[in-house]
């Protein structure tokens, strides 16, 4: 089988996968046997002599085939539809080599991720720097994404982890960074998947506001200050006692 065409659709959209043969106007589907199968093992649907002879339950009410150009229509698209499809056409009137065509098309399904969410938690702080654990999270997308970032427009590598129930299930992705910041920085987180991308930027601010502790006075300073205060108090006391007496003597001599 030859690989011919690649298609990309988002979850919920409609796709038409073309077959390698179109039935001439002089003939009809009754002259053919048509197989649409996925990954060469899973039959999506099959026709013989104009009648459907097989249809996968997973595609029930979501697929139909054009009776002339044999296009396989799938709607709405699901993540599980991702894969390689093969159209095999046989002519019932050809006994020796009934295969008219056998060709594959590749179908890539994408599901949008949420907008990346950036959070930061201070793990250590000092007067010189602020240490932060920065987390970027996005969920619900397909296929498995790449996470990239920039710090003040310079590339950084996230420590990334992914969670998914299977290879054909939505992914959650988390990226972590440990930053030692001496000033405010701008950080960007980008999620890339299936040729698409979503990005978020934010400003991270340092929290290194230092409060210089008050240094207690030394013992010698306390002792000297105490002595000065005591001498000052004694001088005021003596002066207060002397001044009234001196005033009385002066009055006496003046009268005499």
C-alpha positions as CSV (number, residue, x, y, z in Angstrom):
1,X,0.0,0.0,0.0
2,X,1.2,3.5,-0.8
3,X,1.1,6.4,1.6
4,X,-0.4,9.4,-0.2
5,X,-2.0,12.1,2.0
6,X,-1.8,13.5,5.5
7,X,-4.8,15.2,7.2
8,X,-5.0,17.3,10.4
9,X,-8.2,18.0,12.2
10,X,-9.3,19.0,15.7
11,X,-11.5,17.0,18.0
12,X,-15.1,17.7,17.2
13,X,-14.5,18.6,13.5
14,X,-15.4,16.7,10.3
15,X,-12.9,15.0,8.0
16,X,-13.2,13.3,4.6
17,X,-10.4,10.8,3.9
18,X,-10.1,10.2,0.1
19,X,-9.9,6.8,-1.4
20,X,-7.6,5.9,-4.3
21,X,-10.4,5.0,-6.7
22,X,-13.5,6.7,-8.1
23,X,-16.3,4.5,-9.6
24,X,-16.9,5.4,-13.2
25,X,-20.4,6.7,-14.2
26,X,-20.9,3.5,-16.3
27,X,-20.6,1.4,-13.1
28,X,-22.0,1.4,-9.6
29,X,-21.0,0.3,-6.1
30,X,-22.6,-3.1,-6.9
31,X,-19.6,-4.0,-9.0
32,X,-17.1,-3.5,-6.2
33,X,-15.9,-4.6,-2.8
34,X,-14.5,-1.7,-0.6
35,X,-12.7,-1.9,2.7
36,X,-11.8,1.0,4.9
37,X,-9.5,-0.1,7.7
38,X,-7.4,1.6,10.3
39,X,-3.8,0.6,11.1
40,X,-4.3,-2.4,8.7
41,X,-6.0,-4.4,11.4
42,X,-9.2,-2.6,12.4
43,X,-12.0,-2.6,9.9
44,X,-13.9,0.8,10.0
45,X,-16.5,-0.3,7.4
46,X,-16.8,-2.6,4.4
47,X,-19.1,-2.8,1.4
48,X,-19.7,-5.7,-1.1
49,X,-22.1,-5.6,-4.0
50,X,-23.5,-2.2,-2.9
51,X,-24.3,-3.4,0.6
52,X,-22.5,-2.7,3.9
53,X,-21.1,-6.0,5.2
54,X,-19.2,-4.7,8.2
55,X,-19.0,-1.6,10.5
56,X,-17.0,-1.0,13.6
57,X,-19.2,-0.2,16.6
58,X,-16.8,2.7,17.6
59,X,-17.7,4.5,14.4
60,X,-21.4,3.9,14.6
61,X,-23.3,7.1,13.7
62,X,-20.0,8.9,13.0
63,X,-19.0,7.5,9.6
64,X,-20.3,7.2,6.1
65,X,-18.8,6.5,2.7
66,X,-19.5,8.3,-0.6
67,X,-20.9,5.7,-3.1
68,X,-19.1,7.3,-6.0
69,X,-15.6,8.6,-4.9
70,X,-15.5,6.2,-1.8
71,X,-14.5,9.0,0.5
72,X,-14.7,8.1,4.2
73,X,-16.4,10.8,6.2
74,X,-15.9,10.9,10.0
75,X,-17.8,13.4,12.2
76,X,-17.3,14.3,15.0
77,X,-13.6,13.5,15.1
78,X,-12.3,11.8,18.3
79,X,-8.8,11.4,19.6
80,X,-9.0,7.6,19.1
81,X,-9.5,8.3,15.3
82,X,-5.8,9.3,15.1
83,X,-3.8,6.9,12.9
84,X,-3.2,5.5,9.5
85,X,-6.2,4.6,7.3
86,X,-6.2,2.2,4.3
87,X,-8.7,2.1,1.4
88,X,-8.7,-1.2,-0.5
89,X,-10.9,-1.5,-3.6
90,X,-11.6,-4.8,-5.4
91,X,-13.5,-5.2,-8.7
92,X,-15.9,-8.2,-8.5
93,X,-15.6,-8.7,-12.3
94,X,-11.8,-9.2,-12.1
95,X,-11.0,-12.8,-11.2
96,X,-7.2,-12.9,-11.4
97,X,-6.3,-9.6,-9.8
98,X,-9.4,-8.0,-8.3
99,X,-7.5,-5.3,-6.4
100,X,-8.1,-2.0,-8.2
101,X,-6.2,0.1,-5.6
102,X,-4.7,0.0,-2.1
103,X,-3.6,3.2,-0.6
104,X,-3.1,4.8,2.8
105,X,-3.8,8.2,4.3
106,X,-2.5,9.4,7.6
107,X,-4.9,11.3,9.9
108,X,-3.5,13.4,12.8
109,X,-6.0,14.5,15.5
110,X,-5.3,17.4,17.8
111,X,-7.1,18.6,20.9
112,X,-6.5,22.1,22.3
113,X,-4.6,22.5,25.5
114,X,-5.7,25.0,28.1
115,X,-3.8,28.3,28.3
116,X,-0.6,27.7,30.3
117,X,-0.9,28.8,33.9
118,X,2.3,30.1,35.6
119,X,2.6,30.1,39.4
120,X,5.6,30.9,41.6
121,X,6.4,30.0,45.2
122,X,9.2,31.5,47.2
123,X,11.4,28.8,48.7
124,X,14.1,30.9,50.2
125,X,14.8,34.6,50.7
126,X,17.7,36.8,51.6
127,X,18.9,40.4,51.2
128,X,20.9,39.4,48.1
129,X,18.4,37.1,46.2
130,X,15.0,35.4,46.1
131,X,14.8,31.7,45.3
132,X,11.5,30.6,43.6
133,X,10.0,27.4,42.4
134,X,8.1,28.3,39.2
135,X,5.4,26.0,37.8
136,X,3.7,26.0,34.4
137,X,0.7,23.8,33.9
138,X,-1.6,23.0,30.9
139,X,-4.2,20.2,30.5
140,X,-6.7,18.4,28.2
141,X,-4.7,18.5,24.9
142,X,-3.5,16.0,22.3
143,X,-0.9,14.9,21.1
144,X,1.8,14.7,23.7
145,X,3.2,18.3,23.8
146,X,6.6,19.9,24.1
147,X,7.0,22.6,26.8
148,X,9.5,25.4,26.3
149,X,10.2,28.8,27.9
150,X,12.2,32.0,28.0
151,X,13.6,34.0,30.9
152,X,14.0,37.7,29.8
153,X,13.9,36.4,26.2
154,X,16.6,33.8,26.8
155,X,15.6,30.1,26.4
156,X,15.2,28.0,29.5
157,X,14.6,24.3,29.9
158,X,11.7,23.2,32.0
159,X,11.8,20.0,34.1
160,X,8.7,18.5,32.4
161,X,6.3,15.7,33.3
162,X,3.3,14.4,31.5
163,X,0.1,12.5,32.6
164,X,-2.2,10.6,30.3
165,X,-4.3,7.5,30.6
166,X,-2.9,6.1,27.3
167,X,-1.1,7.2,24.1
168,X,-4.5,8.1,22.7
169,X,-5.9,10.1,25.6
170,X,-5.7,13.8,26.5
171,X,-2.4,14.9,28.1
172,X,-1.7,17.1,31.2
173,X,1.7,18.6,31.2
174,X,3.6,20.3,34.1
175,X,7.0,22.1,33.9
176,X,9.0,23.3,36.9
177,X,12.0,25.7,37.2
178,X,14.1,26.6,40.2
179,X,15.2,30.3,39.9
180,X,17.6,32.3,42.0
181,X,16.6,35.9,41.3
182,X,18.4,39.1,42.2
183,X,16.0,41.3,40.2
184,X,12.5,41.1,38.6
185,X,12.3,38.9,35.5
186,X,9.9,38.1,32.7
187,X,9.1,34.5,32.1
188,X,7.3,32.8,29.2
189,X,5.9,29.3,29.0
190,X,4.9,27.8,25.7
191,X,3.0,24.5,25.0
192,X,3.6,23.1,21.4
193,X,1.4,20.3,20.0
194,X,0.5,19.0,16.6
195,X,1.9,22.1,14.8
196,X,0.0,24.4,17.2
197,X,1.1,26.4,20.2
198,X,-0.2,28.3,23.2
199,X,1.9,30.7,25.3
200,X,1.7,32.7,28.5
201,X,4.1,35.3,30.0
202,X,4.2,36.9,33.4
203,X,6.5,39.1,35.5
204,X,8.2,37.6,38.6
205,X,9.1,40.1,41.3
206,X,11.8,39.6,43.9
207,X,10.8,39.9,47.6
208,X,14.3,40.6,49.1
209,X,13.2,43.7,51.2
210,X,15.8,43.7,54.0
211,X,15.2,45.2,57.5
212,X,18.5,46.0,59.2
213,X,18.2,45.0,62.9
214,X,19.0,47.6,65.6
215,X,22.4,47.0,67.1
216,X,22.2,47.2,71.0
217,X,24.7,49.6,72.6
218,X,27.8,48.1,74.0
219,X,28.4,47.7,77.8
220,X,31.0,50.5,78.0
221,X,28.6,53.0,76.3
222,X,25.9,52.1,78.8
223,X,28.2,52.5,81.8
224,X,29.5,55.9,80.6
225,X,26.0,57.2,79.9
226,X,24.9,56.2,83.3
227,X,27.8,58.0,85.0
228,X,27.1,61.2,83.1
229,X,23.4,61.1,84.0
230,X,24.2,60.6,87.7
231,X,26.7,63.5,87.7
232,X,24.2,65.7,86.0
233,X,21.5,64.9,88.5
234,X,23.9,65.5,91.4
235,X,24.9,68.9,90.0
236,X,21.3,70.0,89.6
237,X,20.5,68.9,93.2
238,X,23.5,70.8,94.7
239,X,22.7,73.9,92.6
240,X,19.1,73.8,93.8
241,X,20.2,73.8,97.5
242,X,22.8,76.5,97.1
243,X,20.8,79.1,95.1
244,X,18.1,79.7,97.8
245,X,20.7,80.3,100.6
246,X,22.8,82.6,98.5
247,X,19.7,84.7,97.7
248,X,18.9,85.1,101.5
249,X,22.5,86.3,102.4
250,X,22.4,88.9,99.7
251,X,19.2,90.4,101.1
252,X,20.6,90.5,104.6
253,X,23.7,92.5,103.7
254,X,21.7,94.9,101.7
255,X,19.5,95.7,104.7
256,X,22.6,96.2,107.0
